[in-house]
Amino acid sequence: MIAWLRHQKHALTSSLRRLGAQPVSTLLTALAMGVAISLPSGLYLVLGNLNQLAGNLPAQPEISVFLDADVSSA
């Protein structure tokens, strides 16, 4: 068990050292992951709000047609 913990500690420090060696790429990777995680949840919220808005619309669909009475037949 102690050997496993030592191995985990070594892996953690090694990965943090590699992340710290390239801060710009680390930041861009974290930013891309943040966008990838937040985009679906944001779209889910937008769709939920649009669904609530559509629930307030009249249930019967309607269409308006505007015709000119002076049109001759073709």
Secondary structure per residue as TSV (DSSP state, phi and psi in degrees):
chain	resnum	aa	ss	phi	psi
A	1	M	-	360.0	-40.6
A	2	I	H	-66.9	-37.6
A	3	A	H	-64.0	-38.8
A	4	W	H	-64.1	-43.6
A	5	L	H	-63.5	-40.7
A	6	R	H	-62.2	-41.1
A	7	H	H	-64.3	-41.4
A	8	Q	H	-63.8	-42.0
A	9	K	H	-63.8	-42.6
A	10	H	H	-63.8	-42.3
A	11	A	H	-63.8	-40.3
A	12	L	H	-65.1	-49.2
A	13	T	H	-65.6	-37.1
A	14	S	H	-64.7	-44.4
A	15	S	H	-68.7	-38.2
A	16	L	H	-66.3	-36.2
A	17	R	H	-64.6	-42.7
A	18	R	H	-66.9	-37.1
A	19	L	H	-66.7	-39.2
A	20	G	H	-70.8	-23.8
A	21	A	H	-72.7	-24.3
A	22	Q	-	-129.2	75.7
A	23	P	H	-67.8	-33.3
A	24	V	H	-68.6	-47.0
A	25	S	H	-67.3	-32.8
A	26	T	H	-64.1	-43.2
A	27	L	H	-64.8	-43.2
A	28	L	H	-66.4	-36.7
A	29	T	H	-65.6	-43.5
A	30	A	H	-64.4	-38.0
A	31	L	H	-65.1	-43.0
A	32	A	H	-64.1	-39.7
A	33	M	H	-66.8	-37.6
A	34	G	H	-63.7	-42.1
A	35	V	H	-65.9	-42.6
A	36	A	H	-64.1	-30.6
A	37	I	H	-82.9	-39.3
A	38	S	H	-82.0	-24.9
A	39	L	H	-62.2	-48.6
A	40	P	H	-63.2	-38.2
A	41	S	H	-69.0	-36.3
A	42	G	H	-65.4	-42.5
A	43	L	H	-65.8	-35.1
A	44	Y	H	-62.8	-42.3
A	45	L	H	-65.9	-41.0
A	46	V	H	-62.9	-44.2
A	47	L	H	-64.6	-36.6
A	48	G	H	-64.0	-42.0
A	49	N	H	-67.7	-39.2
A	50	L	H	-65.8	-34.8
A	51	N	H	-66.2	-40.0
A	52	Q	H	-66.2	-39.1
A	53	L	H	-65.6	-40.6
A	54	A	H	-68.6	-25.8
A	55	G	H	-67.8	-22.0
A	56	N	T	-87.7	-5.8
A	57	L	S	-78.4	158.0
A	58	P	-	-61.8	146.6
A	59	A	S	-74.6	-30.1
A	60	Q	S	-88.0	121.2
A	61	P	-	-70.6	146.8
A	62	E	-	-139.9	158.1
A	63	I	-	-137.4	143.4
A	64	S	-	-111.5	131.8
A	65	V	-	-123.0	128.5
A	66	F	-	-113.3	117.3
A	67	L	-	-118.6	148.2
A	68	D	-	-92.0	127.4
A	69	A	T	-72.5	-20.1
A	70	D	T	-94.3	16.8
A	71	V	-	-82.6	132.6
A	72	S	-	-86.6	155.8
A	73	S	-	-75.6	148.5
A	74	A	-	-82.9	360.0
